[in-house]
């Protein structure tokens, strides 16, 4: 009981704090990913702040370029979606034929079970008149200009705010990375400072190397997918390559999700 209650409390806390935890997690991952570049620039006799600024500008410029290309590709694809409607419907029909048959069997079995149940007693008629009921319609007040603006641009503003928080946190983490390490060492104790420092440096190096290699593999995978789709004549091959590289960060399911979308248009 205590374990289930603890899990429920932790899940609820994570859900309520997702507006803070998601940008913080992204900032930590990007800091691990960009820290080798920052260290290399510092070896080339750049001071800490210029090296961090150059690293942040290069990293977020590349990320922004990929997002901009994906948005342009989506705007080009959106007007063409009615042309691919027949292909999508045919593929979805063939893929869902077995599922529809299974669901119909379950529905038929449930209906048969319901018909075999004993009938319940009729409900007592409620006292009242037999006059025709009047339909009630709730008319809401017209939305204010602020509500219209918030509904139209709320998601965009929220995304921009999250991106700004991530950028600020990444710059801060890169500038103060040794200080954050020392504070963590003081937090867990001063008994074995040397061993703890070496452990944290080794862990940071390994995580940075893993993320860098994962990014390289995903970028190579997305490039190969984009080139292959372009050679077979699929439209918006750049978009599918970017999605393939991005979704491959999701273990196991990411490549299959990335493959399902261009297959539906093929």
LUMKE-931457 format. One line per field, with one value per residue (C-alpha): residue in one letter; x, y, z. Coordinates in Angstrom, 1 decimal. Example, Ala and Ser with C-alpha at 12.3 -4.5 7.8 and 13.67 -1.06 7.14 Angstrom:
resn <- c(A  S)
u <- c(12.3  13.7)
v <- c(-4.5  -1.1)
w <- c(7.8  7.1)
This chain:
resn <- c(X  X  X  X  X  X  X  X  X  X  X  X  X  X  X  X  X  X  X  X  X  X  X  X  X  X  X  X  X  X  X  X  X  X  X  X  X  X  X  X  X  X  X  X  X  X  X  X  X  X  X  X  X  X  X  X  X  X  X  X  X  X  X  X  X  X  X  X  X  X  X  X  X  X  X  X  X  X  X  X  X  X  X  X  X  X  X  X  X  X  X  X  X  X  X  X  X  X  X  X  X  X  X  X  X  X  X  X  X  X  X  X  X  X  X  X  X  X  X  X  X  X  X  X  X  X  X  X  X  X  X  X  X  X  X  X  X  X  X  X  X  X  X  X  X  X  X  X  X  X  X  X  X  X  X  X  X  X  X  X  X  X  X  X  X  X  X  X  X  X  X  X  X  X  X  X  X  X  X  X  X  X  X  X  X  X  X  X  X  X  X  X  X  X  X  X  X  X  X  X  X  X  X  X  X  X  X  X  X  X  X  X  X  X  X  X  X  X  X  X  X  X  X  X  X  X  X  X  X  X  X  X  X  X  X  X  X  X  X  X  X  X  X  X  X  X  X  X  X  X  X  X  X  X  X  X  X  X  X  X  X  X  X  X  X  X)
u <- c(0.0  2.8  4.6  1.5  0.8  4.5  4.3  1.0  2.5  5.6  3.6  1.3  4.3  6.0  2.7  2.2  5.8  6.2  6.3  9.6  11.0  10.8  12.9  15.3  15.8  16.3  18.8  20.8  20.9  21.9  24.6  26.1  25.9  27.5  30.1  32.8  32.6  32.9  35.9  37.6  37.1  38.6  41.7  42.1  42.7  39.2  38.0  34.9  32.2  33.1  33.5  30.1  28.5  30.0  28.9  25.4  25.0  26.3  24.2  20.9  21.5  21.7  18.6  16.7  17.7  16.4  13.1  12.7  13.3  10.8  8.2  8.7  8.3  5.1  3.6  4.4  2.9  -0.3  -2.0  -1.1  -2.8  -6.1  -4.1  -2.8  -6.2  -7.0  -3.6  -4.0  -7.5  -6.6  -3.6  -5.5  -8.4  -6.0  -4.1  -7.3  -9.2  -8.0  -8.6  -12.1  -13.0  -11.7  -13.6  -16.8  -16.5  -16.0  -19.0  -21.2  -20.2  -21.0  -24.4  -25.2  -24.2  -26.4  -29.4  -29.1  -29.2  -32.5  -34.5  -34.5  -37.7  -39.2  -38.3  -41.1  -42.5  -41.4  -44.3  -44.9  -46.7  -46.7  -46.1  -43.5  -40.1  -38.3  -34.8  -32.4  -29.4  -26.6  -25.3  -21.9  -20.7  -18.5  -14.8  -12.7  -9.8  -7.3  -9.0  -8.9  -5.3  -4.4  -6.3  -4.6  -1.1  -1.0  0.7  3.3  4.0  4.3  6.8  8.8  8.9  10.1  12.8  14.0  14.2  16.1  18.6  19.2  19.7  22.1  24.2  24.2  25.1  27.9  29.4  29.1  29.6  32.6  30.9  27.8  30.0  31.7  28.3  27.1  30.2  29.6  26.0  26.7  29.6  33.3  34.6  36.0  36.3  38.9  37.1  33.7  35.3  36.8  33.5  31.5  34.0  34.1  30.3  30.0  32.5  30.7  27.3  28.6  30.3  27.1  24.9  27.3  27.6  23.8  23.3  25.8  24.1  20.6  21.8  23.4  20.2  18.0  20.3  20.3  16.4  16.0  18.4  16.7  13.2  14.3  15.8  12.6  10.6  8.7  7.8  9.1  12.0  13.8  10.9  10.9  14.6  14.4  11.5  13.5  16.5  14.4  12.1  15.1  15.8  12.8  14.0  12.5  9.3  10.9  12.1  8.8  6.8  9.1  8.7  4.9  4.3  6.1  4.8  1.3  2.0  4.1)
v <- c(0.0  2.4  1.6  2.2  5.5  6.6  5.8  7.7  10.7  10.6  10.4  13.2  15.4  14.7  15.5  18.7  19.8  18.8  22.5  22.8  19.3  18.9  22.1  21.2  17.7  18.9  21.5  18.8  16.5  19.4  20.4  16.9  16.9  20.3  20.2  18.3  21.1  23.7  21.9  21.7  25.4  26.2  24.2  26.5  29.4  30.7  31.8  30.2  32.7  33.1  29.3  28.8  31.4  30.1  26.5  27.6  29.7  26.8  24.2  26.1  27.4  23.9  22.8  25.9  25.2  21.6  22.8  25.5  23.0  20.6  23.4  24.5  20.8  20.5  23.6  22.2  18.8  20.1  21.3  18.0  15.7  15.4  13.9  11.1  10.4  7.4  5.8  6.4  5.0  1.9  1.2  1.8  -0.4  -3.3  -2.8  -2.7  -5.5  -8.1  -5.7  -4.9  -8.6  -9.3  -6.4  -7.5  -10.9  -9.4  -7.1  -10.0  -12.1  -9.3  -8.7  -12.4  -12.4  -9.3  -10.9  -14.0  -11.9  -11.8  -8.7  -6.1  -4.7  -1.7  1.7  3.5  6.4  9.7  11.9  15.0  16.2  14.6  17.9  18.2  19.0  22.2  22.0  24.2  25.8  27.5  30.5  31.5  35.1  36.2  35.7  38.7  39.7  38.4  35.0  34.8  35.8  33.3  30.5  31.2  31.8  30.2  27.0  29.0  31.2  28.3  26.6  29.8  30.2  26.6  27.1  30.3  28.5  25.7  28.0  30.0  26.8  25.3  28.4  28.5  24.8  25.1  28.2  26.8  23.1  22.7  24.7  22.5  19.4  20.8  21.7  18.2  16.8  19.0  17.9  14.2  14.5  15.3  11.9  10.8  13.9  12.6  9.4  11.2  13.9  11.2  9.3  12.4  13.4  9.8  9.6  13.0  12.0  8.7  10.4  13.1  10.5  8.3  11.3  12.5  9.0  8.6  11.9  11.0  7.6  9.2  11.9  9.3  7.2  10.2  11.2  7.7  7.6  11.0  10.2  6.8  8.3  11.0  8.5  6.5  9.7  10.2  13.8  15.8  13.4  15.9  16.0  12.2  12.1  14.7  12.8  9.5  11.1  12.7  9.7  7.3  8.8  6.8  3.3  0.4  2.2  5.4  3.9  2.1  5.3  7.2  4.5  4.3  7.9  7.8  4.3  5.7  8.2  5.9)
w <- c(0.0  0.9  -2.3  -4.5  -2.6  -3.2  -6.9  -7.2  -5.4  -7.5  -10.8  -9.7  -8.8  -12.1  -14.0  -12.2  -12.5  -16.2  -17.2  -15.3  -15.5  -19.3  -20.1  -17.3  -18.6  -22.2  -20.9  -19.1  -22.1  -24.4  -21.9  -21.9  -25.7  -26.2  -23.4  -25.5  -28.1  -25.4  -23.9  -27.3  -28.0  -24.6  -25.5  -28.5  -26.0  -25.9  -22.5  -20.9  -21.8  -25.5  -25.9  -24.3  -26.5  -29.7  -28.8  -27.9  -31.1  -33.3  -31.5  -31.4  -35.0  -36.3  -34.3  -35.5  -39.1  -38.9  -37.3  -40.0  -42.8  -41.3  -41.0  -44.6  -45.7  -43.7  -45.2  -48.7  -47.8  -46.2  -49.5  -51.2  -48.5  -50.5  -53.4  -51.1  -49.4  -51.6  -50.8  -47.1  -47.0  -48.9  -46.7  -43.5  -44.7  -45.5  -42.2  -40.1  -41.8  -39.2  -36.3  -37.5  -37.8  -34.3  -32.9  -34.6  -33.1  -29.6  -30.1  -31.3  -28.3  -26.0  -27.6  -27.3  -23.6  -23.0  -24.7  -22.4  -19.2  -17.3  -18.0  -15.2  -13.8  -15.6  -14.2  -12.4  -14.2  -12.6  -11.5  -13.6  -16.6  -20.1  -21.8  -24.5  -23.1  -24.2  -25.5  -23.5  -25.3  -23.4  -25.2  -24.0  -24.0  -26.9  -26.3  -25.5  -27.8  -25.2  -25.1  -28.9  -29.0  -26.3  -28.1  -31.4  -30.2  -26.8  -28.0  -30.0  -27.1  -24.8  -27.1  -27.5  -23.7  -23.2  -25.9  -24.2  -20.8  -22.4  -24.0  -20.8  -18.8  -21.3  -21.3  -17.5  -17.2  -19.6  -17.9  -14.4  -15.0  -12.6  -10.0  -10.2  -9.9  -6.8  -5.3  -5.9  -4.2  -1.2  -1.1  -1.0  1.4  1.7  2.8  -0.6  -2.6  -5.0  -5.9  -6.2  -8.5  -10.7  -10.8  -11.8  -14.5  -15.9  -15.8  -17.6  -20.2  -20.9  -21.1  -23.4  -25.6  -25.7  -26.7  -29.3  -30.9  -30.7  -32.5  -35.1  -35.7  -35.9  -38.3  -40.5  -40.4  -41.2  -44.1  -45.5  -45.2  -46.9  -49.8  -50.3  -50.4  -52.7  -55.1  -55.3  -55.9  -52.7  -52.1  -49.1  -48.6  -46.4  -44.0  -43.6  -43.1  -40.3  -38.7  -39.0  -37.3  -34.5  -33.8  -33.6  -30.2  -29.1  -28.4  -30.5  -31.6  -33.1  -36.4  -37.0  -36.4  -38.7  -41.4  -41.1  -42.3  -45.6  -46.3  -46.0  -48.8  -51.0)
